[in-house]
Amino acid sequence: MSDSQQQVLPHQSLPGDEASMHPRASHDDPRYRGSGKLDGKVAIITGADSGIGRAVAIAFAKEGARCVLSYLDEHEDAEESRQQVQRHGGDCVLVPGDLRSRAHCEHVVEQAMSRYGAIDVLVNHAGEQYQTDSLEDVDDEALRHVFETNVYSMFYLSRAALRHMKPGAAIVNTVSVVAYKGQPLLLDYSASKGANLAFTRALAASLADKGIRVNGVAPGPVWTPLIPATFRGDKLENFGKDVPLGRAGQPCELAPAYVYLASDIDSAWVTGQVLHVNGGVPVNG
């Protein structure tokens, strides 16, 4: 993303949408060629209408997976995700709805079983964030929404999906660099991502004897609709410039990490780990 492109970015309202982004995000790297790493697998991907979720769906389709694409209500974006998945020979079903609801999370799992009869991979990616200048500015309702979307949904979906997952299955959770570094403008979001990290490691230990792997990906600043819908002013215009590689990442640059962790060919001996794809930000843990 060039400096001139960043200077004309419009602020959006949450949750943001791809159609209003300028410049548009890149979800598909044509150099990425599938090699059957997910052949025959069924994957649930949340937040799959745009951003990293869409990029993961495309990469999974290239690798032979059939996908359940969960999203809130961004129907136009979700339809574009479906078309891109199908363009690469993938089969998918769209399931809109609010993951803050346990009943809806169970509905997503039911749709996967009804359509495909199995669940091999769960990607807990959907997230919500709000910019605030101080702890005093953190709104109680927003705080609740952030934790319900980012944390509760991981519990609800994982619990429902595990009833159907067999040895060799995988759960991949989206954590964040802010779980390690913190972000003063995203206090509640940072806290929720710390919870995602702890949940990933604890669940991995809990499920190890069942042969089900649980890992995470911790993105740095990635250009998705959530960014122009969250940040404003200089923070939006300079988004991603402060990392060592000097720019925000693109969703397609994250997708291979999810493929790796989902594949029992590549990562059969990996659990309880987090891959840092963050433009060079140093982290501990």
Secondary structure, 3 states (H helix, E strand, C coil): CCHHHHCCCCCCCCCCCHHHCCCCCCCCCCCCCCCCCCCCCEEEEECCCCHHHHHHHHHHHHCCCEEEEEECCCHHHHHHHHHHHHHCCCCEEEEECCCCCHHHHHHHHHHHHHHHCCCCEEEECCCCCCCCCCHHHCCHHHHHHHHHHHHHHHHHHHHHHHCCCCCCCEEEEECCCHHHHCCCCCHHHHHHHHHHHHHHHHHHHHHHHHCCEEEEEEECCECCCHHHHHCCCHHHHCCCCCCCCCCCECHHHHHHHHHHHHCCCCCCCCCCCEEEECCCCCCCC
